[in-house]
Amino acid sequence: MNKFQPYTKNFAAEKIVISFRLDETRLKKIDKLACGYNVSRNEFIKQCIDFALNNLEDQENKQPEENEKTTK
């Protein structure tokens, strides 16, 4: 599996505002990690989502019988 490595980036693109709920423990962990990488909470969460989606694509490219083995 690839290793997640947050990075800073400074380019603007149109965004859509959403909201979601997290438990306090998870939010504190996200804030601590984001601070350690010197990125905002929002940027850290976006990068985490991108990383997860990019790695899920690897599962999508497998043959159906291979996916069944890994999900059981």
All heavy atoms as a GROMACS GRO file, in nm:
protein
  598
    1MET      N    1   0.084  -0.118   0.000
    1MET     CA    2   0.000   0.000   0.000
    1MET      C    3   0.088   0.124   0.000
    1MET      O    4   0.194   0.126   0.062
    1MET     CB    5  -0.092   0.000   0.121
    1MET     CG    6  -0.175   0.127   0.129
    1MET     SD    7  -0.273   0.140   0.278
    1MET     CE    8  -0.426   0.077   0.216
    2ASN      N    9   0.042   0.227  -0.066
    2ASN     CA   10   0.115   0.353  -0.069
    2ASN      C   11   0.114   0.418   0.069
    2ASN      O   12   0.024   0.395   0.148
    2ASN     CB   13   0.050   0.449  -0.169
    2ASN     CG   14   0.061   0.399  -0.309
    2ASN    OD1   15   0.156   0.331  -0.345
    2ASN    ND2   16  -0.038   0.430  -0.390
    3LYS      N   17   0.214   0.500   0.094
    3LYS     CA   18   0.224   0.572   0.220
    3LYS      C   19   0.163   0.711   0.202
    3LYS      O   20   0.191   0.779   0.104
    3LYS     CB   21   0.371   0.583   0.261
    3LYS     CG   22   0.389   0.650   0.395
    3LYS     CD   23   0.535   0.652   0.434
    3LYS     CE   24   0.550   0.726   0.566
    3LYS     NZ   25   0.689   0.743   0.604
    4PHE      N   26   0.079   0.752   0.296
    4PHE     CA   27   0.017   0.885   0.292
    4PHE      C   28   0.118   0.988   0.337
    4PHE      O   29   0.177   0.977   0.445
    4PHE     CB   30  -0.107   0.888   0.381
    4PHE     CG   31  -0.173   1.022   0.387
    4PHE    CD1   32  -0.230   1.077   0.273
    4PHE    CD2   33  -0.181   1.092   0.504
    4PHE    CE1   34  -0.291   1.201   0.277
    4PHE    CE2   35  -0.243   1.216   0.511
    4PHE     CZ   36  -0.299   1.270   0.396
    5GLN      N   37   0.139   1.092   0.255
    5GLN     CA   38   0.231   1.200   0.290
    5GLN      C   39   0.164   1.333   0.258
    5GLN      O   40   0.160   1.373   0.142
    5GLN     CB   41   0.362   1.185   0.211
    5GLN     CG   42   0.465   1.289   0.245
    5GLN     CD   43   0.506   1.286   0.390
    5GLN    OE1   44   0.536   1.181   0.445
    5GLN    NE2   45   0.505   1.400   0.455
    6PRO      N   46   0.110   1.402   0.359
    6PRO     CA   47   0.047   1.532   0.335
    6PRO      C   48   0.148   1.634   0.283
    6PRO      O   49   0.267   1.624   0.308
    6PRO     CB   50  -0.004   1.574   0.473
    6PRO     CG   51  -0.015   1.448   0.548
    6PRO     CD   52   0.097   1.361   0.497
    7TYR      N   53   0.100   1.733   0.210
    7TYR     CA   54   0.184   1.836   0.152
    7TYR      C   55   0.108   1.967   0.151
    7TYR      O   56  -0.014   1.969   0.160
    7TYR     CB   57   0.225   1.798   0.009
    7TYR     CG   58   0.107   1.765  -0.079
    7TYR    CD1   59   0.045   1.864  -0.154
    7TYR    CD2   60   0.055   1.636  -0.084
    7TYR    CE1   61  -0.065   1.835  -0.233
    7TYR    CE2   62  -0.055   1.606  -0.163
    7TYR     CZ   63  -0.114   1.706  -0.238
    7TYR     OH   64  -0.224   1.677  -0.315
    8THR      N   65   0.180   2.077   0.141
    8THR     CA   66   0.116   2.207   0.132
    8THR      C   67   0.101   2.242  -0.015
    8THR      O   68   0.186   2.209  -0.097
    8THR     CB   69   0.198   2.316   0.202
    8THR    OG1   70   0.327   2.320   0.144
    8THR    CG2   71   0.209   2.291   0.350
    9LYS      N   72  -0.010   2.305  -0.049
    9LYS     CA   73  -0.028   2.352  -0.185
    9LYS      C   74  -0.107   2.482  -0.182
    9LYS      O   75  -0.188   2.504  -0.093
    9LYS     CB   76  -0.097   2.248  -0.272
    9LYS     CG   77  -0.233   2.202  -0.227
    9LYS     CD   78  -0.283   2.095  -0.322
    9LYS     CE   79  -0.423   2.050  -0.284
    9LYS     NZ   80  -0.472   1.949  -0.375
   10ASN      N   81  -0.077   2.566  -0.275
   10ASN     CA   82  -0.135   2.700  -0.276
   10ASN      C   83  -0.198   2.735  -0.409
   10ASN      O   84  -0.160   2.829  -0.474
   10ASN     CB   85  -0.027   2.804  -0.242
   10ASN     CG   86   0.026   2.787  -0.102
   10ASN    OD1   87  -0.050   2.761  -0.012
   10ASN    ND2   88   0.155   2.802  -0.085
   11PHE      N   89  -0.296   2.658  -0.452
   11PHE     CA   90  -0.367   2.698  -0.572
   11PHE      C   91  -0.517   2.695  -0.545
   11PHE      O   92  -0.565   2.617  -0.465
   11PHE     CB   93  -0.330   2.612  -0.694
   11PHE     CG   94  -0.364   2.467  -0.680
   11PHE    CD1   95  -0.488   2.420  -0.718
   11PHE    CD2   96  -0.270   2.377  -0.630
   11PHE    CE1   97  -0.519   2.286  -0.706
   11PHE    CE2   98  -0.301   2.242  -0.619
   11PHE     CZ   99  -0.426   2.197  -0.656
   12ALA      N  100  -0.585   2.786  -0.612
   12ALA     CA  101  -0.729   2.800  -0.588
   12ALA      C  102  -0.808   2.729  -0.696
   12ALA      O  103  -0.775   2.738  -0.813
   12ALA     CB  104  -0.766   2.947  -0.583
   13ALA      N  105  -0.907   2.658  -0.655
   13ALA     CA  106  -1.002   2.596  -0.747
   13ALA      C  107  -1.140   2.610  -0.684
   13ALA      O  108  -1.152   2.621  -0.562
   13ALA     CB  109  -0.968   2.450  -0.768
   14GLU      N  110  -1.240   2.610  -0.765
   14GLU     CA  111  -1.375   2.625  -0.712
   14GLU      C  112  -1.409   2.506  -0.622
   14GLU      O  113  -1.384   2.391  -0.655
   14GLU     CB  114  -1.476   2.634  -0.825
   14GLU     CG  115  -1.611   2.676  -0.776
   14GLU     CD  116  -1.704   2.714  -0.889
   14GLU    OE1  117  -1.656   2.757  -0.994
   14GLU    OE2  118  -1.825   2.698  -0.869
   15LYS      N  119  -1.466   2.536  -0.508
   15LYS     CA  120  -1.499   2.434  -0.409
   15LYS      C  121  -1.647   2.436  -0.379
   15LYS      O  122  -1.714   2.536  -0.395
   15LYS     CB  123  -1.423   2.458  -0.278
   15LYS     CG  124  -1.274   2.478  -0.291
   15LYS     CD  125  -1.202   2.349  -0.316
   15LYS     CE  126  -1.054   2.360  -0.304
   15LYS     NZ  127  -0.983   2.418  -0.412
   16ILE      N  128  -1.698   2.325  -0.330
   16ILE     CA  129  -1.835   2.314  -0.283
   16ILE      C  130  -1.829   2.292  -0.132
   16ILE      O  131  -1.753   2.208  -0.084
   16ILE     CB  132  -1.907   2.196  -0.351
   16ILE    CG1  133  -1.914   2.220  -0.501
   16ILE    CG2  134  -2.045   2.176  -0.292
   16ILE    CD1  135  -1.964   2.101  -0.579
   17VAL      N  136  -1.906   2.366  -0.058
   17VAL     CA  137  -1.908   2.354   0.087
   17VAL      C  138  -1.997   2.237   0.127
   17VAL      O  139  -2.110   2.224   0.081
   17VAL     CB  140  -1.959   2.484   0.152
   17VAL    CG1  141  -1.968   2.468   0.304
   17VAL    CG2  142  -1.870   2.601   0.115
   18ILE      N  143  -1.942   2.151   0.213
   18ILE     CA  144  -2.019   2.040   0.270
   18ILE      C  145  -1.996   2.039   0.420
   18ILE      O  146  -1.908   2.109   0.471
   18ILE     CB  147  -1.977   1.903   0.211
   18ILE    CG1  148  -1.831   1.872   0.248
   18ILE    CG2  149  -1.997   1.900   0.060
   18ILE    CD1  150  -1.794   1.727   0.227
   19SER      N  151  -2.070   1.959   0.491
   19SER     CA  152  -2.044   1.941   0.634
   19SER      C  153  -2.063   1.794   0.668
   19SER      O  154  -2.136   1.722   0.600
   19SER     CB  155  -2.136   2.028   0.719
   19SER     OG  156  -2.269   1.984   0.706
   20PHE      N  157  -1.993   1.749   0.771
   20PHE     CA  158  -2.010   1.614   0.822
   20PHE      C  159  -1.972   1.613   0.968
   20PHE      O  160  -1.910   1.706   1.019
   20PHE     CB  161  -1.929   1.511   0.741
   20PHE     CG  162  -1.782   1.534   0.738
   20PHE    CD1  163  -1.698   1.468   0.826
   20PHE    CD2  164  -1.725   1.622   0.648
   20PHE    CE1  165  -1.561   1.488   0.824
   20PHE    CE2  166  -1.589   1.643   0.644
   20PHE     CZ  167  -1.507   1.576   0.732
   21ARG      N  168  -2.013   1.509   1.037
   21ARG     CA  169  -1.991   1.502   1.181
   21ARG      C  170  -1.883   1.400   1.214
   21ARG      O  171  -1.877   1.293   1.154
   21ARG     CB  172  -2.121   1.463   1.250
   21ARG     CG  173  -2.224   1.574   1.244
   21ARG     CD  174  -2.360   1.525   1.289
   21ARG     NE  175  -2.457   1.630   1.292
   21ARG     CZ  176  -2.516   1.684   1.186
   21ARG    NH1  177  -2.485   1.643   1.066
   21ARG    NH2  178  -2.606   1.781   1.200
   22LEU      N  179  -1.799   1.436   1.311
   22LEU     CA  180  -1.694   1.348   1.361
   22LEU      C  181  -1.700   1.346   1.512
   22LEU      O  182  -1.739   1.445   1.575
   22LEU     CB  183  -1.556   1.400   1.322
   22LEU     CG  184  -1.517   1.398   1.176
   22LEU    CD1  185  -1.384   1.470   1.156
   22LEU    CD2  186  -1.505   1.256   1.127
   23ASP      N  187  -1.656   1.235   1.570
   23ASP     CA  188  -1.646   1.234   1.715
   23ASP      C  189  -1.526   1.319   1.757
   23ASP      O  190  -1.434   1.343   1.678
   23ASP     CB  191  -1.633   1.090   1.768
   23ASP     CG  192  -1.513   1.020   1.711
   23ASP    OD1  193  -1.403   1.035   1.767
   23ASP    OD2  194  -1.529   0.951   1.608
   24GLU      N  195  -1.529   1.367   1.879
   24GLU     CA  196  -1.428   1.461   1.927
   24GLU      C  197  -1.287   1.401   1.924
   24GLU      O  198  -1.191   1.468   1.889
   24GLU     CB  199  -1.462   1.508   2.069
   24GLU     CG  200  -1.370   1.616   2.120
   24GLU     CD  201  -1.412   1.670   2.257
   24GLU    OE1  202  -1.515   1.624   2.311
   24GLU    OE2  203  -1.340   1.757   2.307
   25THR      N  204  -1.275   1.274   1.957
   25THR     CA  205  -1.144   1.208   1.959
   25THR      C  206  -1.081   1.209   1.820
   25THR      O  207  -0.964   1.241   1.803
   25THR     CB  208  -1.157   1.063   2.010
   25THR    OG1  209  -1.215   1.066   2.141
   25THR    CG2  210  -1.023   0.994   2.015
   26ARG      N  211  -1.160   1.174   1.720
   26ARG     CA  212  -1.109   1.171   1.582
   26ARG      C  213  -1.072   1.313   1.537
   26ARG      O  214  -0.969   1.333   1.472
   26ARG     CB  215  -1.214   1.112   1.489
   26ARG     CG  216  -1.161   1.091   1.348
   26ARG     CD  217  -1.258   1.014   1.262
   26ARG     NE  218  -1.265   0.877   1.310
   26ARG     CZ  219  -1.371   0.799   1.298
   26ARG    NH1  220  -1.479   0.843   1.239
   26ARG    NH2  221  -1.370   0.676   1.343
   27LEU      N  222  -1.153   1.412   1.570
   27LEU     CA  223  -1.125   1.549   1.531
   27LEU      C  224  -0.995   1.599   1.594
   27LEU      O  225  -0.913   1.663   1.527
   27LEU     CB  226  -1.241   1.642   1.567
   27LEU     CG  227  -1.224   1.787   1.525
   27LEU    CD1  228  -1.207   1.798   1.374
   27LEU    CD2  229  -1.344   1.869   1.573
   28LYS      N  230  -0.973   1.567   1.720
   28LYS     CA  231  -0.849   1.607   1.787
   28LYS      C  232  -0.728   1.544   1.720
   28LYS      O  233  -0.624   1.608   1.702
   28LYS     CB  234  -0.853   1.570   1.935
   28LYS     CG  235  -0.942   1.661   2.017
   28LYS     CD  236  -0.941   1.622   2.163
   28LYS     CE  237  -1.030   1.713   2.245
   28LYS     NZ  238  -1.031   1.678   2.387
   29LYS      N  239  -0.740   1.417   1.680
   29LYS     CA  240  -0.630   1.349   1.612
   29LYS      C  241  -0.603   1.414   1.477
   29LYS      O  242  -0.487   1.436   1.440
   29LYS     CB  243  -0.663   1.201   1.595
   29LYS     CG  244  -0.549   1.122   1.536
   29LYS     CD  245  -0.579   0.974   1.536
   29LYS     CE  246  -0.459   0.895   1.485
   29LYS     NZ  247  -0.482   0.751   1.490
   30ILE      N  248  -0.707   1.446   1.402
   30ILE     CA  249  -0.692   1.513   1.273
   30ILE      C  250  -0.624   1.648   1.292
   30ILE      O  251  -0.530   1.682   1.219
   30ILE     CB  252  -0.829   1.529   1.204
   30ILE    CG1  253  -0.878   1.393   1.154
   30ILE    CG2  254  -0.822   1.631   1.091
   30ILE    CD1  255  -1.022   1.393   1.108
   31ASP      N  256  -0.668   1.725   1.389
   31ASP     CA  257  -0.608   1.856   1.414
   31ASP      C  258  -0.461   1.845   1.450
   31ASP      O  259  -0.378   1.923   1.403
   31ASP     CB  260  -0.684   1.930   1.524
   31ASP     CG  261  -0.819   1.984   1.477
   31ASP    OD1  262  -0.841   1.992   1.354
   31ASP    OD2  263  -0.902   2.016   1.565
   32LYS      N  264  -0.427   1.748   1.534
   32LYS     CA  265  -0.288   1.730   1.574
   32LYS      C  266  -0.200   1.692   1.454
   32LYS      O  267  -0.092   1.746   1.436
   32LYS     CB  268  -0.280   1.621   1.683
   32LYS     CG  269  -0.141   1.600   1.737
   32LYS     CD  270  -0.141   1.497   1.849
   32LYS     CE  271   0.000   1.476   1.901
   32LYS     NZ  272   0.003   1.381   2.012
   33LEU      N  273  -0.249   1.600   1.372
   33LEU     CA  274  -0.174   1.559   1.255
   33LEU      C  275  -0.160   1.673   1.154
   33LEU      O  276  -0.052   1.696   1.099
   33LEU     CB  277  -0.239   1.437   1.189
   33LEU     CG  278  -0.226   1.307   1.266
   33LEU    CD1  279  -0.321   1.202   1.211
   33LEU    CD2  280  -0.082   1.257   1.263
   34ALA      N  281  -0.267   1.745   1.130
   34ALA     CA  282  -0.263   1.857   1.036
   34ALA      C  283  -0.163   1.961   1.082
   34ALA      O  284  -0.083   2.012   1.002
   34ALA     CB  285  -0.402   1.918   1.021
   35CYS      N  286  -0.164   1.991   1.209
   35CYS     CA  287  -0.069   2.088   1.265
   35CYS      C  288   0.074   2.040   1.246
   35CYS      O  289   0.163   2.117   1.210
   35CYS     CB  290  -0.100   2.110   1.413
   35CYS     SG  291   0.003   2.235   1.491
   36GLY      N  292   0.098   1.912   1.269
   36GLY     CA  293   0.232   1.856   1.254
   36GLY      C  294   0.284   1.864   1.111
   36GLY      O  295   0.405   1.873   1.089
   37TYR      N  296   0.193   1.860   1.014
   37TYR     CA  297   0.233   1.870   0.873
   37TYR      C  298   0.221   2.014   0.821
   37TYR      O  299   0.242   2.040   0.703
   37TYR     CB  300   0.148   1.777   0.786
   37TYR     CG  301   0.186   1.634   0.799
   37TYR    CD1  302   0.104   1.545   0.868
   37TYR    CD2  303   0.304   1.585   0.744
   37TYR    CE1  304   0.139   1.411   0.880
   37TYR    CE2  305   0.339   1.452   0.756
   37TYR     CZ  306   0.256   1.365   0.824
   37TYR     OH  307   0.291   1.233   0.837
   38ASN      N  308   0.182   2.106   0.909
   38ASN     CA  309   0.170   2.247   0.875
   38ASN      C  310   0.069   2.270   0.762
   38ASN      O  311   0.096   2.346   0.668
   38ASN     CB  312   0.306   2.308   0.840
   38ASN     CG  313   0.305   2.459   0.844
   38ASN    OD1  314   0.232   2.518   0.922
   38ASN    ND2  315   0.383   2.520   0.757
   39VAL      N  316  -0.043   2.201   0.770
   39VAL     CA  317  -0.153   2.222   0.675
   39VAL      C  318  -0.280   2.245   0.756
   39VAL      O  319  -0.289   2.207   0.872
   39VAL     CB  320  -0.172   2.103   0.577
   39VAL    CG1  321  -0.052   2.086   0.488
   39VAL    CG2  322  -0.203   1.974   0.650
   40SER      N  323  -0.378   2.306   0.693
   40SER     CA  324  -0.504   2.329   0.762
   40SER      C  325  -0.580   2.198   0.781
   40SER      O  326  -0.553   2.099   0.714
   40SER     CB  327  -0.592   2.426   0.681
   40SER     OG  328  -0.634   2.364   0.561
   41ARG      N  329  -0.673   2.200   0.872
   41ARG     CA  330  -0.760   2.084   0.894
   41ARG      C  331  -0.829   2.046   0.763
   41ARG      O  332  -0.834   1.931   0.723
   41ARG     CB  333  -0.864   2.115   1.001
   41ARG     CG  334  -0.967   2.002   1.017
   41ARG     CD  335  -1.090   2.048   1.092
   41ARG     NE  336  -1.058   2.083   1.230
   41ARG     CZ  337  -1.140   2.154   1.308
   41ARG    NH1  338  -1.255   2.198   1.262
   41ARG    NH2  339  -1.106   2.181   1.432
   42ASN      N  340  -0.884   2.147   0.696
   42ASN     CA  341  -0.955   2.124   0.570
   42ASN      C  342  -0.864   2.059   0.466
   42ASN      O  343  -0.901   1.961   0.401
   42ASN     CB  344  -1.010   2.257   0.518
   42ASN     CG  345  -1.091   2.239   0.393
   42ASN    OD1  346  -1.198   2.181   0.397
   42ASN    ND2  347  -1.040   2.288   0.282
   43GLU      N  348  -0.745   2.114   0.449
   43GLU     CA  349  -0.651   2.060   0.349
   43GLU      C  350  -0.610   1.917   0.385
   43GLU      O  351  -0.600   1.831   0.299
   43GLU     CB  352  -0.528   2.150   0.337
   43GLU     CG  353  -0.433   2.109   0.228
   43GLU     CD  354  -0.497   2.112   0.089
   43GLU    OE1  355  -0.581   2.200   0.061
   43GLU    OE2  356  -0.462   2.025   0.008
   44PHE      N  357  -0.588   1.892   0.512
   44PHE     CA  358  -0.549   1.757   0.557
   44PHE      C  359  -0.660   1.657   0.526
   44PHE      O  360  -0.634   1.549   0.472
   44PHE     CB  361  -0.518   1.759   0.707
   44PHE     CG  362  -0.467   1.628   0.759
   44PHE    CD1  363  -0.336   1.590   0.739
   44PHE    CD2  364  -0.552   1.543   0.828
   44PHE    CE1  365  -0.289   1.468   0.787
   44PHE    CE2  366  -0.507   1.421   0.876
   44PHE     CZ  367  -0.375   1.383   0.855
   45ILE      N  368  -0.784   1.692   0.558
   45ILE     CA  369  -0.897   1.602   0.533
   45ILE      C  370  -0.913   1.578   0.383
   45ILE      O  371  -0.934   1.464   0.339
   45ILE     CB  372  -1.027   1.656   0.596
   45ILE    CG1  373  -1.016   1.650   0.748
   45ILE    CG2  374  -1.149   1.579   0.548
   45ILE    CD1  375  -1.128   1.721   0.823
   46LYS      N  376  -0.900   1.684   0.301
   46LYS     CA  377  -0.910   1.667   0.155
   46LYS      C  378  -0.802   1.571   0.105
   46LYS      O  379  -0.830   1.484   0.022
   46LYS     CB  380  -0.896   1.801   0.083
   46LYS     CG  381  -1.017   1.891   0.097
   46LYS     CD  382  -1.012   2.012   0.005
   46LYS     CE  383  -0.881   2.084   0.008
   46LYS     NZ  384  -0.876   2.203  -0.077
   47GLN      N  385  -0.680   1.586   0.155
   47GLN     CA  386  -0.573   1.498   0.111
   47GLN      C  387  -0.596   1.354   0.158
   47GLN      O  388  -0.564   1.259   0.085
   47GLN     CB  389  -0.438   1.551   0.159
   47GLN     CG  390  -0.398   1.678   0.087
   47GLN     CD  391  -0.262   1.729   0.131
   47GLN    OE1  392  -0.174   1.652   0.164
   47GLN    NE2  393  -0.246   1.861   0.130
   48CYS      N  394  -0.650   1.337   0.278
   48CYS     CA  395  -0.683   1.203   0.326
   48CYS      C  396  -0.787   1.138   0.236
   48CYS      O  397  -0.776   1.019   0.200
   48CYS     CB  398  -0.735   1.208   0.469
   48CYS     SG  399  -0.610   1.242   0.594
   49ILE      N  400  -0.888   1.214   0.198
   49ILE     CA  401  -0.992   1.161   0.110
   49ILE      C  402  -0.934   1.126  -0.026
   49ILE      O  403  -0.961   1.017  -0.080
   49ILE     CB  404  -1.108   1.262   0.097
   49ILE    CG1  405  -1.182   1.274   0.230
   49ILE    CG2  406  -1.203   1.222  -0.017
   49ILE    CD1  407  -1.281   1.389   0.236
   50ASP      N  408  -0.851   1.215  -0.083
   50ASP     CA  409  -0.787   1.186  -0.212
   50ASP      C  410  -0.704   1.060  -0.205
   50ASP      O  411  -0.709   0.975  -0.293
   50ASP     CB  412  -0.699   1.303  -0.257
   50ASP     CG  413  -0.778   1.423  -0.305
   50ASP    OD1  414  -0.898   1.408  -0.335
   50ASP    OD2  415  -0.718   1.532  -0.312
   51PHE      N  416  -0.627   1.046  -0.098
   51PHE     CA  417  -0.543   0.928  -0.080
   51PHE      C  418  -0.628   0.802  -0.074
   51PHE      O  419  -0.598   0.702  -0.141
   51PHE     CB  420  -0.460   0.942   0.048
   51PHE     CG  421  -0.371   0.825   0.075
   51PHE    CD1  422  -0.250   0.811   0.010
   51PHE    CD2  423  -0.409   0.728   0.167
   51PHE    CE1  424  -0.168   0.702   0.035
   51PHE    CE2  425  -0.328   0.619   0.193
   51PHE     CZ  426  -0.207   0.606   0.127
   52ALA      N  427  -0.735   0.806   0.003
   52ALA     CA  428  -0.822   0.689   0.015
   52ALA      C  429  -0.886   0.654  -0.119
   52ALA      O  430  -0.889   0.537  -0.159
   52ALA     CB  431  -0.931   0.715   0.120
   53LEU      N  432  -0.935   0.753  -0.190
   53LEU     CA  433  -0.998   0.727  -0.319
   53LEU      C  434  -0.899   0.672  -0.421
   53LEU      O  435  -0.932   0.581  -0.497
   53LEU     CB  436  -1.064   0.855  -0.372
   53LEU     CG  437  -1.186   0.904  -0.295
   53LEU    CD1  438  -1.232   1.039  -0.348
   53LEU    CD2  439  -1.299   0.803  -0.300
   54ASN      N  440  -0.779   0.726  -0.422
   54ASN     CA  441  -0.676   0.678  -0.515
   54ASN      C  442  -0.638   0.534  -0.486
   54ASN      O  443  -0.610   0.457  -0.577
   54ASN     CB  444  -0.553   0.767  -0.513
   54ASN     CG  445  -0.578   0.901  -0.578
   54ASN    OD1  446  -0.665   0.916  -0.661
   54ASN    ND2  447  -0.502   1.001  -0.537
   55ASN      N  448  -0.638   0.497  -0.360
   55ASN     CA  449  -0.602   0.360  -0.324
   55ASN      C  450  -0.718   0.264  -0.342
   55ASN      O  451  -0.696   0.145  -0.363
   55ASN     CB  452  -0.544   0.354  -0.183
   55ASN     CG  453  -0.404   0.407  -0.182
   55ASN    OD1  454  -0.311   0.340  -0.225
   55ASN    ND2  455  -0.386   0.532  -0.140
   56LEU      N  456  -0.840   0.313  -0.336
   56LEU     CA  457  -0.956   0.229  -0.364
   56LEU      C  458  -0.961   0.192  -0.512
   56LEU      O  459  -1.007   0.086  -0.548
   56LEU     CB  460  -1.086   0.301  -0.326
   56LEU     CG  461  -1.118   0.305  -0.178
   56LEU    CD1  462  -1.245   0.388  -0.156
   56LEU    CD2  463  -1.139   0.165  -0.124
   57GLU      N  464  -0.912   0.280  -0.597
   57GLU     CA  465  -0.910   0.252  -0.740
   57GLU      C  466  -0.832   0.125  -0.770
   57GLU      O  467  -0.865   0.052  -0.860
   57GLU     CB  468  -0.851   0.370  -0.817
   57GLU     CG  469  -0.943   0.491  -0.819
   57GLU     CD  470  -0.880   0.612  -0.882
   57GLU    OE1  471  -0.770   0.603  -0.938
   57GLU    OE2  472  -0.944   0.719  -0.876
   58ASP      N  473  -0.730   0.098  -0.690
   58ASP     CA  474  -0.653  -0.026  -0.708
   58ASP      C  475  -0.745  -0.147  -0.691
   58ASP      O  476  -0.734  -0.245  -0.763
   58ASP     CB  477  -0.538  -0.034  -0.608
   58ASP     CG  478  -0.431   0.071  -0.635
   58ASP    OD1  479  -0.423   0.120  -0.748
   58ASP    OD2  480  -0.356   0.101  -0.541
   59GLN      N  481  -0.837  -0.142  -0.597
   59GLN     CA  482  -0.933  -0.250  -0.575
   59GLN      C  483  -1.028  -0.262  -0.692
   59GLN      O  484  -1.065  -0.372  -0.732
   59GLN     CB  485  -1.013  -0.227  -0.446
   59GLN     CG  486  -0.933  -0.243  -0.321
   59GLN     CD  487  -0.900  -0.388  -0.291
   59GLN    OE1  488  -0.946  -0.480  -0.357
   59GLN    NE2  489  -0.817  -0.410  -0.192
   60GLU      N  490  -1.070  -0.150  -0.751
   60GLU     CA  491  -1.164  -0.151  -0.861
   60GLU      C  492  -1.106  -0.215  -0.986
   60GLU      O  493  -1.178  -0.271  -1.067
   60GLU     CB  494  -1.209  -0.008  -0.894
   60GLU     CG  495  -1.294   0.054  -0.785
   60GLU     CD  496  -1.323   0.201  -0.810
   60GLU    OE1  497  -1.274   0.256  -0.911
   60GLU    OE2  498  -1.393   0.261  -0.729
   61ASN      N  499  -0.974  -0.208  -1.002
   61ASN     CA  500  -0.910  -0.263  -1.121
   61ASN      C  501  -0.889  -0.413  -1.115
   61ASN      O  502  -0.852  -0.475  -1.214
   61ASN     CB  503  -0.776  -0.193  -1.146
   61ASN     CG  504  -0.796  -0.047  -1.185
   61ASN    OD1  505  -0.894  -0.012  -1.249
   61ASN    ND2  506  -0.704   0.038  -1.145
   62LYS      N  507  -0.910  -0.474  -0.998
   62LYS     CA  508  -0.892  -0.619  -0.984
   62LYS      C  509  -1.009  -0.692  -1.047
   62LYS      O  510  -1.118  -0.638  -1.063
   62LYS     CB  511  -0.881  -0.658  -0.836
   62LYS     CG  512  -0.752  -0.614  -0.772
   62LYS     CD  513  -0.746  -0.665  -0.632
   62LYS     CE  514  -0.615  -0.625  -0.566
   62LYS     NZ  515  -0.608  -0.674  -0.430
   63GLN      N  516  -0.986  -0.818  -1.078
   63GLN     CA  517  -1.092  -0.902  -1.132
   63GLN      C  518  -1.196  -0.926  -1.022
   63GLN      O  519  -1.163  -0.930  -0.904
   63GLN     CB  520  -1.034  -1.037  -1.178
   63GLN     CG  521  -0.934  -1.022  -1.290
   63GLN     CD  522  -0.997  -0.962  -1.415
   63GLN    OE1  523  -1.111  -0.992  -1.448
   63GLN    NE2  524  -0.924  -0.875  -1.483
   64PRO      N  525  -1.322  -0.946  -1.058
   64PRO     CA  526  -1.429  -0.965  -0.957
   64PRO      C  527  -1.399  -1.074  -0.855
   64PRO      O  528  -1.423  -1.056  -0.737
   64PRO     CB  529  -1.552  -1.000  -1.041
   64PRO     CG  530  -1.524  -0.939  -1.175
   64PRO     CD  531  -1.374  -0.946  -1.192
   65GLU      N  532  -1.343  -1.187  -0.898
   65GLU     CA  533  -1.316  -1.294  -0.802
   65GLU      C  534  -1.207  -1.255  -0.703
   65GLU      O  535  -1.208  -1.297  -0.589
   65GLU     CB  536  -1.279  -1.425  -0.873
   65GLU     CG  537  -1.153  -1.419  -0.959
   65GLU     CD  538  -1.179  -1.371  -1.101
   65GLU    OE1  539  -1.292  -1.334  -1.135
   65GLU    OE2  540  -1.084  -1.371  -1.180
   66GLU      N  541  -1.114  -1.167  -0.744
   66GLU     CA  542  -1.011  -1.120  -0.651
   66GLU      C  543  -1.072  -1.028  -0.547
   66GLU      O  544  -1.036  -1.033  -0.430
   66GLU     CB  545  -0.900  -1.045  -0.728
   66GLU     CG  546  -0.815  -1.136  -0.814
   66GLU     CD  547  -0.710  -1.057  -0.890
   66GLU    OE1  548  -0.679  -0.944  -0.849
   66GLU    OE2  549  -0.658  -1.110  -0.988
   67ASN      N  550  -1.167  -0.944  -0.586
   67ASN     CA  551  -1.235  -0.854  -0.491
   67ASN      C  552  -1.314  -0.935  -0.389
   67ASN      O  553  -1.318  -0.899  -0.272
   67ASN     CB  554  -1.328  -0.757  -0.564
   67ASN     CG  555  -1.254  -0.645  -0.630
   67ASN    OD1  556  -1.142  -0.610  -0.590
   67ASN    ND2  557  -1.313  -0.587  -0.732
   68GLU      N  558  -1.378  -1.042  -0.432
   68GLU     CA  559  -1.456  -1.125  -0.340
   68GLU      C  560  -1.367  -1.187  -0.234
   68GLU      O  561  -1.405  -1.197  -0.118
   68GLU     CB  562  -1.531  -1.234  -0.418
   68GLU     CG  563  -1.644  -1.180  -0.501
   68GLU     CD  564  -1.710  -1.286  -0.586
   68GLU    OE1  565  -1.688  -1.406  -0.560
   68GLU    OE2  566  -1.784  -1.249  -0.679
   69LYS      N  567  -1.247  -1.229  -0.271
   69LYS     CA  568  -1.154  -1.290  -0.175
   69LYS      C  569  -1.113  -1.191  -0.068
   69LYS      O  570  -1.099  -1.226   0.048
   69LYS     CB  571  -1.030  -1.342  -0.247
   69LYS     CG  572  -1.055  -1.461  -0.336
   69LYS     CD  573  -0.928  -1.499  -0.408
   69LYS     CE  574  -0.955  -1.606  -0.514
   69LYS     NZ  575  -0.836  -1.634  -0.594
   70THR      N  576  -1.091  -1.065  -0.106
   70THR     CA  577  -1.043  -0.964  -0.011
   70THR      C  578  -1.154  -0.907   0.075
   70THR      O  579  -1.128  -0.848   0.179
   70THR     CB  580  -0.970  -0.849  -0.082
   70THR    OG1  581  -1.061  -0.788  -0.173
   70THR    CG2  582  -0.847  -0.899  -0.155
   71THR      N  583  -1.280  -0.923   0.034
   71THR     CA  584  -1.390  -0.865   0.112
   71THR      C  585  -1.455  -0.966   0.204
   71THR      O  586  -1.543  -0.932   0.281
   71THR     CB  587  -1.498  -0.802   0.020
   71THR    OG1  588  -1.546  -0.904  -0.069
   71THR    CG2  589  -1.441  -0.685  -0.057
   72LYS      N  590  -1.416  -1.092   0.197
   72LYS     CA  591  -1.476  -1.196   0.283
   72LYS      C  592  -1.399  -1.214   0.409
   72LYS      O  593  -1.286  -1.186   0.422
   72LYS     CB  594  -1.484  -1.328   0.208
   72LYS     CG  595  -1.587  -1.321   0.099
   72LYS     CD  596  -1.598  -1.455   0.031
   72LYS     CE  597  -1.703  -1.448  -0.077
   72LYS     NZ  598  -1.720  -1.573  -0.147
   0.00000   0.00000   0.00000
